[in-house]
Amino acid sequence: MERVRFALEGEFVELNQLLKLVGLCDSGGIGKQIVASGRVTVDGATELRKTAKIRSGQCVQLEGVEIHVD
């Protein structure tokens, strides 16, 4: 599994934007589609809220990529 670290600059980042910022999709709109498809997990649980607030310490997974938010 590929591991990616993401340095959070504010209090949170929206899930669809996180996917875009780490390069897993080309736009926030595509990120929303990916989240809606049920392929994304946050801390081990499927997350369907496209703009879920991801905070420091959380772990997001999508198709063999694990994103650790710092």
Stockholm file with secondary structure:
# STOCKHOLM 1.0

chainA/1-70         MERVRFALEGEFVELNQLLKLVGLCDSGGIGKQIVASGRVTVDGATELRKTAKIRSGQCVQLEGVEIHVD
#=GR chainA/1-70 SS CEEEEECCCSSCEEHHHHHHHTTSSSSHHHHHHHHHTTCEEETTEECCCTTCEECTTCEEEETTEEEEEC
#=GC SS_cons        CEEEEECCCSSCEEHHHHHHHTTSSSSHHHHHHHHHTTCEEETTEECCCTTCEECTTCEEEETTEEEEEC
//
